[in-house]
Amino acid sequence: LILNNGSLVIMRMVGSACNWVSGDYTRCGFIYIDVNGFKKPNIWGKDIFEVEITSNAIVPQGAKNFYDPDTTCVEGSTATDNLGNGCSAKYLYE
């Protein structure tokens, strides 16, 4: 989906059984949001964010036991696991 403000939203189901375990969650699919659409930088945690679709909720990446924001969303860090995965929860919870 391309929204009126230029944001890009992609929804992906991984299975109707909702049995893909990640951290404390069992996933059914994902929702990816690129807040500025096709414009750069197209980097996780900068302009691309993800939420997980579970059987009864949507959960931002970086929620409990799922890509810890303290290690995966650290501005300026060059650590190998600092890929921006936990930024969705970090920014929503701030």
N, CA, C and O atoms as CSV, one atom per row, in Angstrom:
chain,resi,resn,atom,element,x,y,z
A,1,LEU,N,N,0.841,-1.175,0.000
A,1,LEU,CA,C,0.000,0.000,0.000
A,1,LEU,C,C,0.885,1.236,0.000
A,1,LEU,O,O,1.883,1.284,0.719
A,2,ILE,N,N,0.534,2.225,-0.789
A,2,ILE,CA,C,1.197,3.520,-0.727
A,2,ILE,C,C,0.160,4.505,-0.202
A,2,ILE,O,O,-0.881,4.714,-0.825
A,3,LEU,N,N,0.450,5.103,0.940
A,3,LEU,CA,C,-0.488,6.016,1.587
A,3,LEU,C,C,-0.390,7.412,0.985
A,3,LEU,O,O,0.574,7.726,0.288
A,4,ASN,N,N,-1.385,8.243,1.253
A,4,ASN,CA,C,-1.414,9.609,0.724
A,4,ASN,C,C,-0.179,10.419,1.101
A,4,ASN,O,O,0.229,11.299,0.343
A,5,ASN,N,N,0.420,10.144,2.246
A,5,ASN,CA,C,1.603,10.894,2.682
A,5,ASN,C,C,2.903,10.332,2.108
A,5,ASN,O,O,3.982,10.824,2.438
A,6,GLY,N,N,2.818,9.310,1.257
A,6,GLY,CA,C,3.996,8.719,0.633
A,6,GLY,C,C,4.570,7.528,1.367
A,6,GLY,O,O,5.490,6.879,0.869
A,7,SER,N,N,4.039,7.224,2.553
A,7,SER,CA,C,4.516,6.053,3.297
A,7,SER,C,C,4.170,4.779,2.545
A,7,SER,O,O,3.159,4.708,1.847
A,8,LEU,N,N,5.012,3.791,2.696
A,8,LEU,CA,C,4.810,2.495,2.064
A,8,LEU,C,C,4.533,1.467,3.156
A,8,LEU,O,O,5.280,1.384,4.131
A,9,VAL,N,N,3.469,0.685,3.001
A,9,VAL,CA,C,3.104,-0.341,3.976
A,9,VAL,C,C,3.043,-1.680,3.243
A,9,VAL,O,O,2.348,-1.823,2.237
A,10,ILE,N,N,3.780,-2.651,3.766
A,10,ILE,CA,C,3.792,-3.989,3.178
A,10,ILE,C,C,3.347,-4.968,4.251
A,10,ILE,O,O,3.865,-4.948,5.368
A,11,MET,N,N,2.389,-5.824,3.917
A,11,MET,CA,C,1.924,-6.853,4.838
A,11,MET,C,C,2.292,-8.206,4.261
A,11,MET,O,O,2.103,-8.464,3.072
A,12,ARG,N,N,2.817,-9.063,5.116
A,12,ARG,CA,C,3.254,-10.393,4.660
A,12,ARG,C,C,2.809,-11.438,5.672
A,12,ARG,O,O,3.162,-11.358,6.848
A,13,MET,N,N,2.054,-12.393,5.229
A,13,MET,CA,C,1.657,-13.503,6.090
A,13,MET,C,C,2.644,-14.643,5.900
A,13,MET,O,O,3.058,-14.930,4.777
A,14,VAL,N,N,3.025,-15.298,7.002
A,14,VAL,CA,C,3.954,-16.418,6.918
A,14,VAL,C,C,3.259,-17.753,7.143
A,14,VAL,O,O,3.874,-18.808,6.988
A,15,GLY,N,N,1.990,-17.714,7.506
A,15,GLY,CA,C,1.251,-18.949,7.670
A,15,GLY,C,C,0.012,-18.761,8.522
A,15,GLY,O,O,0.048,-18.078,9.545
A,16,SER,N,N,-1.073,-19.364,8.102
A,16,SER,CA,C,-2.318,-19.229,8.851
A,16,SER,C,C,-2.274,-19.985,10.178
A,16,SER,O,O,-3.101,-19.735,11.055
A,17,ALA,N,N,-1.325,-20.904,10.336
A,17,ALA,CA,C,-1.207,-21.646,11.590
A,17,ALA,C,C,-0.581,-20.799,12.690
A,17,ALA,O,O,-0.655,-21.164,13.863
A,18,CYS,N,N,0.030,-19.679,12.335
A,18,CYS,CA,C,0.656,-18.789,13.318
A,18,CYS,C,C,1.597,-19.554,14.243
A,18,CYS,O,O,1.467,-19.484,15.465
A,19,ASN,N,N,2.537,-20.279,13.662
A,19,ASN,CA,C,3.419,-21.117,14.474
A,19,ASN,C,C,4.901,-20.785,14.305
A,19,ASN,O,O,5.752,-21.629,14.587
A,20,TRP,N,N,5.223,-19.583,13.855
A,20,TRP,CA,C,6.622,-19.179,13.714
A,20,TRP,C,C,7.028,-18.478,15.001
A,20,TRP,O,O,6.633,-17.335,15.229
A,21,VAL,N,N,7.807,-19.137,15.844
A,21,VAL,CA,C,8.165,-18.636,17.170
A,21,VAL,C,C,9.355,-17.683,17.067
A,21,VAL,O,O,10.352,-17.975,16.407
A,22,SER,N,N,9.224,-16.539,17.737
A,22,SER,CA,C,10.292,-15.546,17.814
A,22,SER,C,C,10.209,-14.898,19.182
A,22,SER,O,O,9.226,-14.227,19.495
A,23,GLY,N,N,11.241,-15.096,20.004
A,23,GLY,CA,C,11.199,-14.548,21.353
A,23,GLY,C,C,10.009,-15.109,22.105
A,23,GLY,O,O,9.804,-16.323,22.142
A,24,ASP,N,N,9.223,-14.222,22.707
A,24,ASP,CA,C,8.037,-14.633,23.456
A,24,ASP,C,C,6.791,-14.703,22.584
A,24,ASP,O,O,5.690,-14.886,23.103
A,25,TYR,N,N,6.942,-14.559,21.266
A,25,TYR,CA,C,5.789,-14.428,20.392
A,25,TYR,C,C,5.736,-15.526,19.341
A,25,TYR,O,O,6.766,-16.031,18.893
A,26,THR,N,N,4.532,-15.880,18.963
A,26,THR,CA,C,4.309,-16.788,17.853
A,26,THR,C,C,3.682,-15.964,16.740
A,26,THR,O,O,2.582,-15.432,16.889
A,27,ARG,N,N,4.392,-15.865,15.626
A,27,ARG,CA,C,3.998,-14.943,14.564
A,27,ARG,C,C,3.151,-15.602,13.489
A,27,ARG,O,O,3.273,-16.792,13.195
A,28,CYS,N,N,2.286,-14.774,12.917
A,28,CYS,CA,C,1.502,-15.148,11.740
A,28,CYS,C,C,2.016,-14.406,10.510
A,28,CYS,O,O,1.883,-14.885,9.384
A,29,GLY,N,N,2.601,-13.238,10.736
A,29,GLY,CA,C,3.086,-12.430,9.630
A,29,GLY,C,C,3.725,-11.148,10.115
A,29,GLY,O,O,4.017,-10.990,11.301
A,30,PHE,N,N,3.938,-10.231,9.180
A,30,PHE,CA,C,4.632,-8.976,9.454
A,30,PHE,C,C,3.921,-7.811,8.789
A,30,PHE,O,O,3.195,-7.985,7.810
A,31,ILE,N,N,4.135,-6.639,9.325
A,31,ILE,CA,C,3.772,-5.396,8.649
A,31,ILE,C,C,5.032,-4.545,8.639
A,31,ILE,O,O,5.579,-4.212,9.690
A,32,TYR,N,N,5.481,-4.203,7.456
A,32,TYR,CA,C,6.646,-3.332,7.296
A,32,TYR,C,C,6.149,-1.943,6.932
A,32,TYR,O,O,5.248,-1.807,6.105
A,33,ILE,N,N,6.719,-0.921,7.533
A,33,ILE,CA,C,6.330,0.460,7.253
A,33,ILE,C,C,7.579,1.249,6.904
A,33,ILE,O,O,8.505,1.352,7.709
A,34,ASP,N,N,7.601,1.804,5.702
A,34,ASP,CA,C,8.676,2.706,5.293
A,34,ASP,C,C,8.056,4.097,5.324
A,34,ASP,O,O,7.261,4.447,4.451
A,35,VAL,N,N,8.417,4.881,6.322
A,35,VAL,CA,C,7.722,6.149,6.578
A,35,VAL,C,C,7.894,7.181,5.473
A,35,VAL,O,O,7.081,8.099,5.359
A,36,ASN,N,N,8.941,7.049,4.653
A,36,ASN,CA,C,9.103,8.003,3.548
A,36,ASN,C,C,9.077,7.315,2.191
A,36,ASN,O,O,9.624,7.829,1.215
A,37,GLY,N,N,8.444,6.161,2.135
A,37,GLY,CA,C,8.257,5.463,0.871
A,37,GLY,C,C,9.567,5.061,0.219
A,37,GLY,O,O,10.452,4.505,0.868
A,38,PHE,N,N,9.684,5.349,-1.072
A,38,PHE,CA,C,10.848,4.904,-1.837
A,38,PHE,C,C,12.059,5.816,-1.689
A,38,PHE,O,O,13.111,5.544,-2.267
A,39,LYS,N,N,11.922,6.900,-0.919
A,39,LYS,CA,C,13.056,7.806,-0.711
A,39,LYS,C,C,14.082,7.155,0.210
A,39,LYS,O,O,13.731,6.300,1.022
A,40,LYS,N,N,15.318,7.545,0.093
A,40,LYS,CA,C,16.405,7.036,0.936
A,40,LYS,C,C,16.255,7.594,2.344
A,40,LYS,O,O,15.625,8.641,2.492
A,41,PRO,N,N,16.785,6.974,3.377
A,41,PRO,CA,C,17.902,6.050,3.311
A,41,PRO,C,C,17.502,4.576,3.191
A,41,PRO,O,O,18.353,3.739,2.890
A,42,ASN,N,N,16.216,4.237,3.421
A,42,ASN,CA,C,15.764,2.842,3.375
A,42,ASN,C,C,16.622,1.945,4.272
A,42,ASN,O,O,17.221,0.970,3.820
A,43,ILE,N,N,16.658,2.308,5.553
A,43,ILE,CA,C,17.438,1.585,6.556
A,43,ILE,C,C,16.530,1.250,7.741
A,43,ILE,O,O,15.783,2.094,8.236
A,44,TRP,N,N,16.621,-0.032,8.185
A,44,TRP,CA,C,15.863,-0.450,9.371
A,44,TRP,C,C,16.189,0.469,10.533
A,44,TRP,O,O,17.357,0.756,10.795
A,45,GLY,N,N,15.165,0.930,11.227
A,45,GLY,CA,C,15.348,1.764,12.407
A,45,GLY,C,C,15.513,3.239,12.092
A,45,GLY,O,O,15.479,4.069,13.001
A,46,LYS,N,N,15.689,3.578,10.836
A,46,LYS,CA,C,15.777,4.983,10.420
A,46,LYS,C,C,14.468,5.399,9.762
A,46,LYS,O,O,13.819,6.341,10.214
A,47,ASP,N,N,14.079,4.707,8.701
A,47,ASP,CA,C,12.817,5.016,8.033
A,47,ASP,C,C,11.980,3.766,7.754
A,47,ASP,O,O,10.859,3.871,7.258
A,48,ILE,N,N,12.517,2.583,8.070
A,48,ILE,CA,C,11.769,1.337,7.909
A,48,ILE,C,C,11.587,0.694,9.280
A,48,ILE,O,O,12.539,0.538,10.044
A,49,PHE,N,N,10.344,0.328,9.569
A,49,PHE,CA,C,10.016,-0.265,10.868
A,49,PHE,C,C,9.130,-1.477,10.643
A,49,PHE,O,O,8.495,-1.609,9.597
A,50,GLU,N,N,9.092,-2.370,11.640
A,50,GLU,CA,C,8.336,-3.608,11.487
A,50,GLU,C,C,7.524,-3.908,12.735
A,50,GLU,O,O,7.974,-3.683,13.858
A,51,VAL,N,N,6.325,-4.418,12.517
A,51,VAL,CA,C,5.520,-4.975,13.605
A,51,VAL,C,C,5.159,-6.400,13.218
A,51,VAL,O,O,5.001,-6.722,12.041
A,52,GLU,N,N,5.033,-7.232,14.218
A,52,GLU,CA,C,4.712,-8.638,14.025
A,52,GLU,C,C,3.215,-8.837,14.202
A,52,GLU,O,O,2.602,-8.247,15.092
A,53,ILE,N,N,2.639,-9.659,13.365
A,53,ILE,CA,C,1.233,-10.035,13.500
A,53,ILE,C,C,1.206,-11.373,14.238
A,53,ILE,O,O,1.755,-12.366,13.760
A,54,THR,N,N,0.562,-11.392,15.408
A,54,THR,CA,C,0.409,-12.642,16.165
A,54,THR,C,C,-1.046,-13.069,16.042
A,54,THR,O,O,-1.828,-12.423,15.345
A,55,SER,N,N,-1.404,-14.135,16.704
A,55,SER,CA,C,-2.783,-14.627,16.613
A,55,SER,C,C,-3.779,-13.700,17.300
A,55,SER,O,O,-4.977,-13.772,17.026
A,56,ASN,N,N,-3.298,-12.819,18.200
A,56,ASN,CA,C,-4.249,-11.957,18.906
A,56,ASN,C,C,-3.788,-10.503,19.069
A,56,ASN,O,O,-4.413,-9.741,19.806
A,57,ALA,N,N,-2.706,-10.112,18.391
A,57,ALA,CA,C,-2.207,-8.737,18.549
A,57,ALA,C,C,-1.188,-8.424,17.458
A,57,ALA,O,O,-0.767,-9.301,16.703
A,58,ILE,N,N,-0.808,-7.163,17.397
A,58,ILE,CA,C,0.378,-6.796,16.630
A,58,ILE,C,C,1.404,-6.298,17.639
A,58,ILE,O,O,1.060,-5.598,18.591
A,59,VAL,N,N,2.664,-6.661,17.424
A,59,VAL,CA,C,3.723,-6.392,18.384
A,59,VAL,C,C,4.891,-5.748,17.645
A,59,VAL,O,O,5.359,-6.301,16.649
A,60,PRO,N,N,5.372,-4.594,18.104
A,60,PRO,CA,C,6.508,-3.979,17.417
A,60,PRO,C,C,7.792,-4.768,17.647
A,60,PRO,O,O,8.018,-5.302,18.733
A,61,GLN,N,N,8.627,-4.836,16.614
A,61,GLN,CA,C,9.943,-5.439,16.819
A,61,GLN,C,C,10.642,-4.653,17.909
A,61,GLN,O,O,10.589,-3.423,17.936
A,62,GLY,N,N,11.291,-5.365,18.801
A,62,GLY,CA,C,11.948,-4.733,19.935
A,62,GLY,C,C,11.158,-4.889,21.214
A,62,GLY,O,O,11.602,-4.461,22.279
A,63,ALA,N,N,9.976,-5.507,21.117
A,63,ALA,CA,C,9.186,-5.768,22.321
A,63,ALA,C,C,9.849,-6.903,23.106
A,63,ALA,O,O,10.839,-7.479,22.656
A,64,LYS,N,N,9.315,-7.209,24.244
A,64,LYS,CA,C,9.875,-8.185,25.188
A,64,LYS,C,C,10.469,-9.425,24.497
A,64,LYS,O,O,9.782,-10.147,23.775
A,65,ASN,N,N,11.760,-9.642,24.742
A,65,ASN,CA,C,12.501,-10.802,24.232
A,65,ASN,C,C,12.477,-10.941,22.716
A,65,ASN,O,O,12.532,-12.053,22.190
A,66,PHE,N,N,12.395,-9.823,22.019
A,66,PHE,CA,C,12.361,-9.868,20.564
A,66,PHE,C,C,13.137,-8.668,20.029
A,66,PHE,O,O,12.577,-7.579,19.902
A,67,TYR,N,N,14.406,-8.852,19.718
A,67,TYR,CA,C,15.307,-7.783,19.275
A,67,TYR,C,C,15.384,-6.663,20.316
A,67,TYR,O,O,14.699,-5.648,20.192
A,68,ASP,N,N,16.189,-6.844,21.301
A,68,ASP,CA,C,16.361,-5.894,22.402
A,68,ASP,C,C,16.782,-4.519,21.868
A,68,ASP,O,O,17.840,-4.407,21.249
A,69,PRO,N,N,15.979,-3.472,22.092
A,69,PRO,CA,C,16.327,-2.132,21.623
A,69,PRO,C,C,17.637,-1.609,22.195
A,69,PRO,O,O,18.288,-0.764,21.581
A,70,ASP,N,N,18.032,-2.108,23.381
A,70,ASP,CA,C,19.274,-1.642,23.995
A,70,ASP,C,C,20.519,-2.109,23.242
A,70,ASP,O,O,21.606,-1.567,23.441
A,71,THR,N,N,20.363,-3.112,22.380
A,71,THR,CA,C,21.509,-3.578,21.590
A,71,THR,C,C,21.275,-3.467,20.088
A,71,THR,O,O,22.237,-3.453,19.320
A,72,THR,N,N,20.022,-3.387,19.653
A,72,THR,CA,C,19.744,-3.371,18.209
A,72,THR,C,C,19.269,-2.014,17.699
A,72,THR,O,O,18.966,-1.870,16.514
A,73,CYS,N,N,19.203,-1.018,18.581
A,73,CYS,CA,C,18.768,0.325,18.167
A,73,CYS,C,C,19.562,1.371,18.939
A,73,CYS,O,O,19.002,2.159,19.701
A,74,VAL,N,N,20.868,1.366,18.729
A,74,VAL,CA,C,21.761,2.263,19.456
A,74,VAL,C,C,22.400,3.221,18.454
A,74,VAL,O,O,23.219,2.812,17.631
A,75,GLU,N,N,22.025,4.483,18.525
A,75,GLU,CA,C,22.548,5.502,17.614
A,75,GLU,C,C,24.072,5.540,17.662
A,75,GLU,O,O,24.658,5.679,18.736
A,76,GLY,N,N,24.708,5.419,16.513
A,76,GLY,CA,C,26.152,5.525,16.411
A,76,GLY,C,C,26.932,4.257,16.709
A,76,GLY,O,O,28.145,4.226,16.500
A,77,SER,N,N,26.274,3.210,17.190
A,77,SER,CA,C,26.970,1.963,17.501
A,77,SER,C,C,27.310,1.214,16.214
A,77,SER,O,O,26.528,1.199,15.264
A,78,THR,N,N,28.478,0.599,16.200
A,78,THR,CA,C,28.881,-0.212,15.053
A,78,THR,C,C,28.852,-1.702,15.382
A,78,THR,O,O,29.403,-2.515,14.641
A,79,ALA,N,N,28.207,-2.057,16.494
A,79,ALA,CA,C,28.097,-3.466,16.882
A,79,ALA,C,C,27.371,-4.251,15.787
A,79,ALA,O,O,26.477,-3.722,15.125
A,80,THR,N,N,27.756,-5.496,15.603
A,80,THR,CA,C,27.196,-6.302,14.519
A,80,THR,C,C,25.702,-6.558,14.664
A,80,THR,O,O,25.017,-6.758,13.661
A,81,ASP,N,N,25.178,-6.557,15.899
A,81,ASP,CA,C,23.738,-6.791,16.068
A,81,ASP,C,C,22.931,-5.494,16.097
A,81,ASP,O,O,21.718,-5.537,16.299
A,82,ASN,N,N,23.561,-4.371,15.903
A,82,ASN,CA,C,22.868,-3.078,15.901
A,82,ASN,C,C,22.338,-2.778,14.489
A,82,ASN,O,O,22.855,-1.914,13.781
A,83,LEU,N,N,21.294,-3.519,14.107
A,83,LEU,CA,C,20.760,-3.433,12.747
A,83,LEU,C,C,19.477,-2.613,12.649
A,83,LEU,O,O,18.914,-2.478,11.563
A,84,GLY,N,N,19.009,-2.063,13.770
A,84,GLY,CA,C,17.787,-1.271,13.760
A,84,GLY,C,C,16.528,-2.057,14.021
A,84,GLY,O,O,15.436,-1.489,14.021
A,85,ASN,N,N,16.653,-3.367,14.247
A,85,ASN,CA,C,15.474,-4.210,14.440
A,85,ASN,C,C,14.634,-3.802,15.640
A,85,ASN,O,O,13.407,-3.880,15.581
A,86,GLY,N,N,15.256,-3.373,16.718
A,86,GLY,CA,C,14.513,-3.024,17.925
A,86,GLY,C,C,13.985,-1.614,17.963
A,86,GLY,O,O,13.349,-1.225,18.942
A,87,CYS,N,N,14.226,-0.838,16.933
A,87,CYS,CA,C,13.826,0.577,16.940
A,87,CYS,C,C,12.311,0.776,16.924
A,87,CYS,O,O,11.818,1.772,17.452
A,88,SER,N,N,11.571,-0.151,16.331
A,88,SER,CA,C,10.109,0.004,16.280
A,88,SER,C,C,9.538,0.149,17.683
A,88,SER,O,O,8.771,1.074,17.950
A,89,ALA,N,N,9.908,-0.760,18.580
A,89,ALA,CA,C,9.414,-0.688,19.958
A,89,ALA,C,C,10.003,0.508,20.683
A,89,ALA,O,O,9.293,1.209,21.404
A,90,LYS,N,N,11.292,0.747,20.500
A,90,LYS,CA,C,11.949,1.854,21.205
A,90,LYS,C,C,11.254,3.167,20.919
A,90,LYS,O,O,10.959,3.916,21.851
A,91,TYR,N,N,10.982,3.471,19.659
A,91,TYR,CA,C,10.370,4.742,19.305
A,91,TYR,C,C,8.904,4.815,19.719
A,91,TYR,O,O,8.415,5.888,20.073
A,92,LEU,N,N,8.203,3.692,19.678
A,92,LEU,CA,C,6.796,3.687,20.115
A,92,LEU,C,C,6.685,3.866,21.625
A,92,LEU,O,O,5.754,4.512,22.105
A,93,TYR,N,N,7.631,3.296,22.379
A,93,TYR,CA,C,7.562,3.353,23.830
A,93,TYR,C,C,8.110,4.643,24.412
A,93,TYR,O,O,7.830,4.957,25.569
A,94,GLU,N,N,8.891,5.406,23.634
A,94,GLU,CA,C,9.475,6.650,24.153
A,94,GLU,C,C,8.450,7.744,24.275
A,94,GLU,O,O,8.778,8.853,24.696
